[in-house]
Amino acid sequence: MSSPSILSPPSTNSMAMTSFFLHSPKTHMGISLREAKTSFSSTFLSLSVNRKQGRKSLQVRSVAAPSEAITEFDDMVSGTKRKYYMLGGKGGVGKTSCAASLAVKFANNGHPTLVVSTDPAHSLSDSFAQDLAGGTLVAVEGPNSPLYALEINPEKAREEFRSANQKNGGSGIKDFMDGMGLGMLVEQLGELKLGELLDTPPPGLDEAIAISKARKDYSVIQFLEQEQYNTFTRIVFDTAPTGHTLRLLSLPDFLDASIGKILKLKEKIASATSAIKSVFGQEQTQDNAADKLKRLRERMIKVRELFRDTDSTEFVIVTIPTVMAVSESSRLRASLKKENVPVKKLVVNQVLPPSSSDCKFCAMKRKDQTRALDMIRSDPELSGLTMIQAPLVDVEIRGVPALQFLGDIVWR
Ligand SMILES: Nc1ncnc2c1ncn2[C@@H]1O[C@H](COP(=O)(O)OP(=O)(O)OP(=O)(O)O)[C@@H](O)[C@H]1O
């Protein structure tokens, strides 16, 4: 089965018109652009086929159906206050495609947007068909408003962390933690044998590194605090598969608790040293370490609040219609609930579109998917979420035009 390739740049007018040149028109299993017209009812896709240089030019115009005057996407796109969208779910279900298509759609709707991948197995570069590696902000070409992407590499950062940790005297750790924007923590905890503490990294540290990134300019805290990021009104996270994401989300709590304990210890040590020093008549050297730690703790609380703030943050679960993926999504939703992370939507990706001429394989597959969709409807964790069904399409979703096409189907 040969995949059609997308060769043309997108049309960028406000009617969400997408123009594709397709080599082959459709396959049996996935939705062809023509089938999209009848399958996913709240968007009407009016298609016209032109002959141009021997290829078919297909124009897709999407118009909101009257019954959906206020759509889910209207809600997501409205307002210039910054919003964070975190997309997560089981490996391979389409998190990156959905996150990238959402970012493109935000940018095409006037939002300067940043899309960040915290998945160790990055596929943002593949998804945008552009090299985004290197751990710095890279401009994505194509959308109407600025769209930047950032791939954070936790594996590499962890290696840096370990080798830094093995250096003598703790300066390596200090340099590395400085790079992560946590240098202050090292300075203040120098006498508490931080090296030993860091030698046995607590759960969630990988994610701390991933999220704070080797360059402090790109840590989540920086996104919150630095003026230069004020321009981004939408930040979309393509998160790592479920387990990593949960650890990441519980991290602010973990750090909060750890810093709380360290603070108490620090205060005890400070009062003990000051008692000794006063006996020997030395000047009291109680530094403001405790204050600094308190400030760090407050910043961590800010991050935690961000994850839990229903006004600014939403975690979108992405799944596919299989029993295994649905079961995992249900567990993810339960864990997110426990963490008080707001979840409203469930994207069910790769749903077979209706067809009057199913082959045996397609009919079986459809039956399977119907069972999984029913499972979602009766699942106590998932049934309350808004279900967004995204069709299995017959083109590989790569590059801005394809992402724009997917975005116009999924995010309505
Ligand atoms: N609706 C769809 N129709 C057809 N193909 C799709 C669809 N959604 C995603 N894909 C394809 O599925 C593959 C996996 O998608 P993607 O990389 O977005 O998943 P992921 O969940 O981010 O994966 P990972 O967990 O490995 O990062 C890609 O080749 C992508 O093009």
The ligand as an ORCA input file, in Angstrom:
! r2SCAN-3c Opt
* xyz 0 1
  N      -4.964      9.843     12.806
  C      -3.923      9.260     12.247
  N      -4.025      8.648     11.045
  C      -2.963      8.064     10.496
  N      -1.743      8.003     11.038
  C      -1.566      8.583     12.236
  C      -2.636      9.247     12.914
  N      -2.150      9.738     14.081
  C      -0.862      9.389     14.149
  N      -0.500      8.704     13.051
  C       0.815      8.124     12.749
  O       1.151      7.219     13.804
  C       2.546      7.265     14.082
  C       2.760      7.588     15.557
  O       2.258      8.884     15.793
  P       2.917      9.867     16.856
  O       4.400      9.920     16.694
  O       2.150     11.131     16.785
  O       2.560      9.067     18.193
  P       3.134      9.269     19.673
  O       2.050      8.850     20.588
  O       3.663     10.637     19.826
  O       4.295      8.227     19.667
  P       5.497      8.061     20.766
  O       4.867      7.615     22.025
  O       6.373      7.040     20.126
  O       6.125      9.427     20.859
  C       3.126      8.331     13.141
  O       3.657      7.689     12.018
  C       1.933      9.168     12.742
  O       2.083      9.747     11.467
*
